Amino acid sequence: MNKLLRSYLGIKKRGSERYLFANKLLEPSEMRSIFRNHLIQMYI
């Protein structure tokens, strides 16, 4: 899970999050929920 978040954050910084979705590692809605949960955990 953390590995996926790190790769997502790295990909997003490079402005190519489409690459992640194109490779179907996760559907966009799944990634959004995981990313939201990650942000919630960071601020708690």
HULIN-V566871 format. One line per field, one symbol per residue. burial: b if it has 24 or more other ideal C-beta (glycine too) atoms within 12 Angstrom, else e. A space follows every 50 residues. Layout:
burial = ???
This chain:
burial = eeeebeebeeeeeeeeeeebeeeeeeeeeebeebbeeeeeeeee
